[in-house]
Amino acid sequence: MGFILYLIVGGVIGWLAGLILGRDIPGGVIGNIIAGIIGAWLGGIIFGDFGPNIAGMAAIPALIGAIIFVFILSFILRNLRKNRH
């Protein structure tokens, strides 16, 4: 049950990051989950563990890390599309 909650929280964090930035994450729900989990990992490395802890993720660093990840990913994808055309 903990793993499913981890995936749900990762999906919500990834969705919030995309919503805050106003950018769609490729892959829909799976993309949101991946962005949230990578964001939690990245945020944990950069900012440590502070704030509320939900399903093993520190919510605030995870959200900030997901925002950083989504921003970088959208920048890379936009440049790849420009170079292809």
C-alpha positions in Angstrom: 0.0 0.0 0.0 2.9 2.4 0.7 4.2 2.0 -2.9 0.8 3.0 -4.3 0.6 6.0 -2.1 4.1 7.0 -3.2 3.0 6.8 -6.8 -0.1 8.9 -6.1 1.8 11.5 -4.2 4.4 11.6 -7.0 1.7 12.1 -9.6 0.1 14.9 -7.6 3.4 16.7 -7.1 4.3 16.3 -10.9 0.8 17.6 -11.8 1.2 20.6 -9.5 4.6 21.4 -11.0 3.2 21.4 -14.5 0.2 23.5 -13.3 2.5 26.1 -11.6 4.7 26.4 -14.7 1.7 26.3 -17.1 3.4 23.5 -19.1 2.1 20.1 -20.0 4.2 17.1 -19.0 4.7 14.6 -21.8 3.2 11.2 -21.0 0.1 12.3 -19.1 -0.4 10.6 -15.8 2.7 8.5 -16.1 4.7 11.6 -17.0 3.3 13.3 -13.9 4.3 10.4 -11.7 7.8 10.3 -13.1 8.2 14.1 -12.8 7.0 14.0 -9.2 9.4 11.1 -8.2 12.4 12.6 -10.0 11.4 16.0 -8.5 11.3 14.5 -5.0 14.8 12.9 -5.5 16.2 16.2 -7.0 14.6 18.4 -4.3 15.9 16.1 -1.6 19.4 16.3 -2.9 19.3 20.1 -3.3 17.1 21.2 -0.4 17.1 18.3 2.1 14.1 17.1 4.0 11.9 19.8 5.5 8.2 20.5 5.6 5.5 17.9 5.7 6.5 14.4 4.8 4.0 12.5 2.8 4.6 8.8 1.7 8.3 9.2 2.3 8.6 12.5 0.3 9.3 15.8 1.9 6.5 17.7 0.1 8.1 21.2 -0.3 11.5 20.1 -1.6 9.7 17.5 -3.8 7.5 20.2 -5.4 10.4 22.6 -5.9 12.5 19.8 -7.4 9.6 18.8 -9.7 9.2 22.4 -10.8 13.0 22.5 -11.7 12.8 19.2 -13.5 9.7 20.1 -15.5 11.2 23.5 -16.4 14.4 21.8 -17.7 12.5 19.1 -19.5 10.2 21.5 -21.3 13.3 23.7 -22.3 15.1 20.7 -23.7 12.0 19.4 -25.6 11.2 22.9 -27.0 14.8 23.2 -28.3 14.6 19.7 -29.8 11.4 20.6 -31.7 13.0 23.8 -33.0 16.0 22.0 -34.3 14.0 19.4 -36.0 12.0 21.9 -38.1 
